[in-house]
Amino acid sequence: MTADSNNTPSPNIAYPSQEKLKIGLVSVSDRASKGIYLDEGIPALTQWLNAALQTPIEYETRLIPDEQAIIEQTLTELVDTLGCHLVLTTGGTGPAKRDVTPDATLAVAHREMPGFGEQMRQVSLHFVPTALLSRQVGVIRHHSLILNLPGQPKAIKETLEGVKDTDGKAIVRGIFSAVPYCLQLLSNIYVETNAEICESFRPKSARR
């Protein structure tokens, strides 16, 4: 945790808007950041979010190498300076030495949200046994939610959307079904989803 982990508001922190949803997308990859191959993480996230959300979105995108200091700096900028409600990272969540995205995320966190990591692995285990090797985490920094996602477009979609049967009925809920209510609790923004892709859940008292 960071030194300011008491979550005390600072006058220098950009408070997220209650009207306009801003999402930070961070692709963490040594090779993609060097132009060795084309990044697929940010396009996959953008495509899914545009289809799944009815709320207009403003994006802040970053393509960076697997360097913990750079990841920490990027996450801090997106939350503290740019006021993103939600930051989604993709890549760098395995056990390899260069996989430091979860470590950087925890380093800038004020509070951890372990349910997100648990559910991500639960979803992925329906597709690959190596999901046990994932170290993905979810955390809160100030009034914003930061989530680590897998690096592959197919896995990104599965993690966000969940496991569905042949009729499209959810067998295991994806993590995004809990995100709108979490953002509402953190910054009072109201995010609506396309129920055919991802049905969001919130108590009746929180519905508008």
C-alpha positions as CSV (number, residue, x, y, z in Angstrom):
1,M,0.0,0.0,0.0
2,T,1.1,3.6,-0.6
3,A,2.0,6.1,2.1
4,D,-1.4,7.9,1.5
5,S,-3.3,4.6,2.0
6,N,-5.5,6.2,4.7
7,N,-7.6,7.4,1.7
8,T,-7.7,11.0,2.9
9,P,-8.9,13.3,0.1
10,S,-6.3,15.7,-1.2
11,P,-7.0,19.1,-2.9
12,N,-4.7,17.9,-5.7
13,I,-6.8,14.9,-6.5
14,A,-9.2,15.1,-9.5
15,Y,-12.6,13.9,-8.2
16,P,-14.4,11.8,-10.9
17,S,-17.4,13.5,-12.6
18,Q,-20.9,12.4,-11.5
19,E,-22.2,13.0,-15.1
20,K,-19.6,11.7,-17.6
21,L,-18.0,8.3,-17.4
22,K,-14.3,8.3,-17.9
23,I,-12.4,5.0,-18.3
24,G,-8.7,4.5,-18.4
25,L,-7.4,1.6,-20.5
26,V,-3.8,0.5,-19.9
27,S,-2.1,-2.2,-22.0
28,V,1.0,-3.5,-20.4
29,S,3.4,-5.2,-22.8
30,D,7.1,-4.9,-23.5
31,R,6.9,-5.9,-27.1
32,A,3.7,-4.1,-28.0
33,S,5.0,-0.9,-26.4
34,K,8.1,-1.2,-28.6
35,G,6.1,-1.7,-31.8
36,I,7.2,-5.3,-32.2
37,Y,3.6,-6.4,-32.6
38,L,0.2,-4.7,-32.6
39,D,-1.5,-4.2,-29.3
40,E,-4.8,-6.1,-29.1
41,G,-5.7,-5.3,-25.5
42,I,-7.0,-1.8,-25.8
43,P,-9.0,-2.4,-29.0
44,A,-10.6,-5.5,-27.4
45,L,-11.6,-3.5,-24.3
46,T,-12.9,-0.6,-26.3
47,Q,-15.0,-2.8,-28.5
48,W,-16.5,-4.7,-25.6
49,L,-17.2,-1.5,-23.5
50,N,-18.8,0.3,-26.5
51,A,-21.2,-2.6,-27.0
52,A,-21.9,-3.4,-23.3
53,L,-22.5,0.2,-22.0
54,Q,-25.4,2.5,-22.8
55,T,-23.7,5.3,-20.9
56,P,-21.4,7.5,-23.1
57,I,-17.7,7.0,-22.4
58,E,-14.6,9.1,-22.5
59,Y,-11.4,7.0,-22.8
60,E,-7.8,7.6,-21.7
61,T,-5.5,5.0,-23.2
62,R,-1.9,4.1,-22.4
63,L,0.4,1.5,-24.0
64,I,3.4,0.9,-21.6
65,P,6.1,-1.7,-20.9
66,D,6.2,-4.2,-18.1
67,E,8.0,-1.8,-15.7
68,Q,6.5,-1.5,-12.2
69,A,7.4,2.1,-11.7
70,I,5.9,3.1,-15.0
71,I,2.7,1.1,-14.3
72,E,2.4,2.8,-10.9
73,Q,2.9,6.2,-12.4
74,T,0.3,5.6,-15.1
75,L,-2.3,4.3,-12.7
76,T,-1.8,7.2,-10.4
77,E,-2.0,9.7,-13.3
78,L,-5.2,8.2,-14.6
79,V,-6.9,8.4,-11.2
80,D,-5.4,11.4,-9.4
81,T,-4.9,13.8,-12.4
82,L,-7.4,12.7,-15.0
83,G,-10.2,11.6,-12.7
84,C,-11.0,8.2,-14.3
85,H,-13.9,6.4,-12.6
86,L,-12.6,3.1,-13.8
87,V,-9.1,1.9,-14.9
88,L,-8.8,-1.4,-16.7
89,T,-5.3,-2.9,-17.3
90,T,-4.6,-5.8,-19.6
91,G,-1.5,-8.0,-19.5
92,G,1.3,-8.8,-17.1
93,T,-0.7,-10.7,-14.5
94,G,1.1,-14.1,-14.6
95,P,3.9,-15.6,-12.5
96,A,6.8,-14.6,-14.8
97,K,9.4,-12.2,-13.5
98,R,8.2,-9.4,-15.9
99,D,4.6,-9.8,-14.9
100,V,4.3,-7.0,-12.4
101,T,0.9,-5.4,-13.1
102,P,-0.7,-6.8,-9.9
103,D,2.3,-5.7,-7.9
104,A,2.1,-2.2,-9.3
105,T,-1.7,-2.1,-8.8
106,L,-1.4,-3.1,-5.1
107,A,1.3,-0.6,-4.6
108,V,-1.0,2.4,-5.5
109,A,-4.1,0.9,-3.8
110,H,-5.9,2.3,-0.9
111,R,-8.2,-0.7,-0.5
112,E,-8.3,-4.1,-2.1
113,M,-11.4,-5.6,-3.6
114,P,-10.6,-9.4,-3.5
115,G,-13.9,-10.5,-4.9
116,F,-13.0,-9.3,-8.4
117,G,-9.8,-11.3,-8.5
118,E,-11.6,-14.4,-7.2
119,Q,-14.4,-14.1,-9.7
120,M,-12.0,-13.6,-12.6
121,R,-10.2,-16.8,-11.8
122,Q,-13.5,-18.6,-11.4
123,V,-14.6,-17.5,-14.8
124,S,-11.3,-18.4,-16.5
125,L,-11.2,-21.8,-14.9
126,H,-14.1,-22.8,-17.0
127,F,-11.9,-22.4,-20.1
128,V,-8.3,-23.1,-19.0
129,P,-6.7,-24.8,-15.9
130,T,-3.8,-22.3,-16.0
131,A,-6.3,-19.7,-14.7
132,L,-4.9,-20.7,-11.3
133,L,-1.6,-18.9,-12.3
134,S,-3.3,-15.6,-12.7
135,R,-2.6,-12.9,-10.1
136,Q,-5.2,-10.4,-11.2
137,V,-6.5,-8.0,-8.5
138,G,-9.1,-5.4,-8.1
139,V,-8.4,-2.3,-5.9
140,I,-9.8,1.1,-5.0
141,R,-7.6,4.3,-5.2
142,H,-9.4,7.4,-3.9
143,H,-12.8,7.3,-5.6
144,S,-11.8,5.0,-8.5
145,L,-11.8,1.3,-9.2
146,I,-8.8,-0.4,-10.8
147,L,-9.1,-3.9,-12.3
148,N,-6.4,-6.1,-13.8
149,L,-7.6,-8.1,-16.8
150,P,-6.0,-10.9,-18.9
151,G,-4.0,-10.0,-22.0
152,Q,-5.8,-12.0,-24.7
153,P,-9.0,-10.5,-26.3
154,K,-11.0,-13.7,-25.9
155,A,-10.1,-13.9,-22.2
156,I,-10.9,-10.2,-21.7
157,K,-14.4,-10.8,-23.1
158,E,-14.9,-13.9,-21.0
159,T,-13.7,-12.2,-17.8
160,L,-16.0,-9.2,-18.3
161,E,-19.0,-11.0,-19.6
162,G,-18.9,-14.4,-17.9
163,V,-19.7,-17.9,-18.9
164,K,-22.9,-18.4,-20.9
165,D,-24.8,-21.4,-22.2
166,T,-25.8,-22.0,-25.8
167,D,-28.9,-19.8,-25.2
168,G,-26.9,-16.9,-23.9
169,K,-28.0,-17.4,-20.3
170,A,-25.2,-16.7,-17.7
171,I,-23.8,-19.7,-16.0
172,V,-21.1,-17.8,-14.2
173,R,-21.4,-14.0,-14.0
174,G,-18.6,-11.9,-15.3
175,I,-17.0,-9.3,-13.2
176,F,-18.5,-6.3,-15.0
177,S,-22.0,-7.0,-13.6
178,A,-20.8,-5.7,-10.3
179,V,-18.9,-2.7,-11.7
180,P,-21.7,-0.1,-12.2
181,Y,-22.9,-0.4,-8.6
182,C,-19.3,-0.2,-7.3
183,L,-18.7,3.0,-9.3
184,Q,-22.0,4.4,-8.0
185,L,-20.9,3.8,-4.4
186,L,-17.5,5.3,-5.1
187,S,-18.3,8.5,-7.0
188,N,-22.1,8.6,-7.4
189,I,-22.0,8.1,-11.2
190,Y,-24.9,6.0,-12.7
191,V,-23.7,3.6,-15.3
192,E,-26.2,1.6,-17.4
193,T,-25.4,-1.5,-19.4
194,N,-26.8,-3.4,-22.3
195,A,-28.5,-6.3,-20.5
196,E,-28.1,-8.6,-23.6
197,I,-24.3,-8.4,-23.2
198,C,-23.9,-7.8,-19.4
199,E,-26.7,-7.3,-16.9
200,S,-25.6,-5.0,-14.1
201,F,-26.8,-5.6,-10.5
202,R,-27.7,-3.1,-7.8
203,P,-30.1,-3.1,-5.0
204,K,-33.6,-1.6,-5.6
205,S,-32.8,1.3,-3.4
206,A,-29.9,2.3,-5.7
207,R,-31.8,2.2,-8.9
208,R,-32.9,5.3,-10.8
